[in-house]
């Protein structure tokens, strides 16, 4: 929306997503500009605040959520699409889920404590793994909590109805 000049509408979206994401410019993807990612120092060298910069015509426009959040959302989407086609999948166990989300925890906490700065590709990789693992962990359990049976058992060959006899004309 910002690239089209609809700054009020874009501002509304930025404000809404700010409730769930820090939106730091040096941890977000940029669209419609000279490059897709910027380091904190690059943005500072451009004379903009790396924490609140939204974008410009030359640098592009920041997405309303960070790279890691984008990857988490994409991972959840992919997990949901796979699960929609393969409803017989068993949920991931607690131990497996813990192992699969460990990379995002390590990446996030080492960043939080200032021990190092993560890279965009590491944030995307750990976010994608977290989203996939979370979908695998939650979706089968959600179906079970609602008492839904996997599609493969609901539509088994033995459950198919016999065809109805042809209708007779009315007299």
Buried (B, 14 or more C-beta within 10 A) or exposed (E): BBEEEEEEEBBEBBEEBEEEBEBBBBBBBBEEBEEEBBBBEBBBEBEBEBEEBBBBEEBBBBBBBBBBBBBBBBBBEBBBEBBEEEBEBEBBEEEEBEEBBBBBEEBBEEBEEEEEEBEBEBBBBBBBBBBBBBBBBBBBEEBEEEEEEBBEEEEEEEEEEEEEEEEEEEE
